[in-house]
């Protein structure tokens, strides 16, 4: 294979760093399999006709393929040569994300299958006994009934549905670990007791083994704890923060502690180690108030969909992830809804270290129906299991990130309805299942049942609406009485009534602005675009002021950070060049909200 520099070469799991790893991004053999017949045509053994640059999807220009048709199945092959020192160690082959149904063969032997386009999976290779092996991966996608987020279910992009992503779209990497090894920890800050609780699952329990945790800051050790590995529980450490070294994590002061974890054998020898980090912060609800570290903090969020012109769902570089957060903060936002996508882990790492609030969400669109496929197969209409399964995987992956302050798996979905063919699609159970999954997995953050609509879970911690009214005064009037009929809410006829929870408009604005675009070109946004740049600023300020002035609203989310394909309502163009005076936008948002007074 031709040698190329490794794209996206940075460590893909920065919240849990181990020493022995190998990035497998770069050129892979690639074959398109539109008939999904490759297994019968010998694609396990044949040489493939193309090459693709992983981790970029074949629809993207960065991949070198740039095929935006429906890709029913694609195949990848890569020969891997491991360091000699790794022979005799256990190999863990990590795929950060593959869309949608992935099957992995190693040296012709099928080892793993994973369904889900947004979440990582790991193939346990067992003990590596030779210096080379061959990976083959088949990804099935196409027009199937599944959660696909904002990926278009028609050939072209339209409205707020965009170019599809098939196959590998995040980093592939290999890790060498001992026979018994530590798995991803769950780090829970306990602000009241000023301690971190660290749960560390291990691959197997072995008598005499133990786990040690070392908390430090600025290179100074602050606390240590040891726990033996028992046969009946997950090892759990408690690391107390001394009063003189106590700092809280918050926007403007995103202090992070370092945690070193060590797995030790019966003789006290370190079998393996890993570096983690943690932020001390709490998220609580007091009536209608949403509190961060016990204080009301108004959330000035922006809708971020994480699309790129050249990489589609994949950021072209790690710097591009940082740049998106910087752009948002430059305009005066202090966080984002990570919308209809499970963002890659490195985005959350940068949010953690930059003090940027995030709502962890899921790309649920498509689980109800998928255009022509659905209507051709009206009885195949219960894909809720794969949604909840992936959601649990996302919750487990992202639990320890201090930047995440809330969860929501469902967006503008969640009601039962009957198709023209008479099949009943039951989505209320999926909504409630996703809500309960988040509550069971994480007792430290609030959970929203379904953003915008349909609010069908009475005990939802948060209540929100999506309101794209463009007239600031009409928009303001919508929130005068939250206990009223609220007919302005999108899908209000399917909502349970507001029950006094913390409330925010989690989508608003969406002001279309692209004056350079010809009138005959496709363009999409909410309402009529302003007639001038000054009119944009006036409308933006009027809409923002309407929320800032309301003491019963804890935040907002403006649509959106960037244009995405034909959707022209970003505060930046799709290529991240600026549309507006960012300082002016920042000043409009910067004044204290009535909620904070």
Secondary structure as UniProt FT lines:
FT   TURN            7..8
FT   TURN            14..15
FT   STRAND          21..23
FT   STRAND          26..32
FT   TURN            34..35
FT   TURN            38..45
FT   STRAND          50..54
FT   TURN            58..59
FT   TURN            61..64
FT   STRAND          73..81
FT   HELIX           84..86
FT   TURN            87..88
FT   STRAND          90..95
FT   STRAND          98..99
FT   STRAND          101..106
FT   TURN            107..108
FT   STRAND          109..115
FT   STRAND          121..127
FT   STRAND          132..140
FT   TURN            149..150
FT   TURN            159..160
FT   STRAND          161..162
FT   STRAND          167..168
FT   STRAND          172..177
FT   STRAND          186..190
FT   TURN            191..194
FT   STRAND          195..200
FT   TURN            207..208
FT   STRAND          210..217
FT   TURN            218..219
FT   STRAND          220..228
FT   STRAND          235..240
FT   HELIX           243..245
FT   STRAND          249..250
FT   TURN            251..252
FT   STRAND          253..254
FT   STRAND          257..264
FT   TURN            266..267
FT   STRAND          270..278
FT   STRAND          283..286
FT   TURN            287..288
FT   STRAND          289..292
FT   TURN            293..294
FT   STRAND          295..296
FT   STRAND          299..304
FT   TURN            309..311
FT   HELIX           318..330
FT   TURN            331..332
FT   STRAND          335..338
FT   TURN            339..340
FT   HELIX           345..354
FT   STRAND          357..361
FT   TURN            365..366
FT   HELIX           371..376
FT   TURN            378..379
FT   HELIX           384..398
FT   TURN            399..400
FT   TURN            402..403
FT   STRAND          404..408
FT   STRAND          410..411
FT   STRAND          417..418
FT   TURN            420..421
FT   STRAND          424..425
FT   HELIX           428..441
FT   STRAND          446..447
FT   STRAND          450..451
FT   TURN            458..459
FT   STRAND          462..467
FT   HELIX           472..477
FT   TURN            478..479
FT   TURN            482..483
FT   TURN            487..488
FT   TURN            490..491
FT   HELIX           492..494
FT   STRAND          502..509
FT   TURN            515..516
FT   TURN            519..520
FT   HELIX           533..548
FT   TURN            551..552
FT   STRAND          553..559
FT   TURN            565..566
FT   TURN            574..575
FT   HELIX           582..590
FT   HELIX           594..596
//
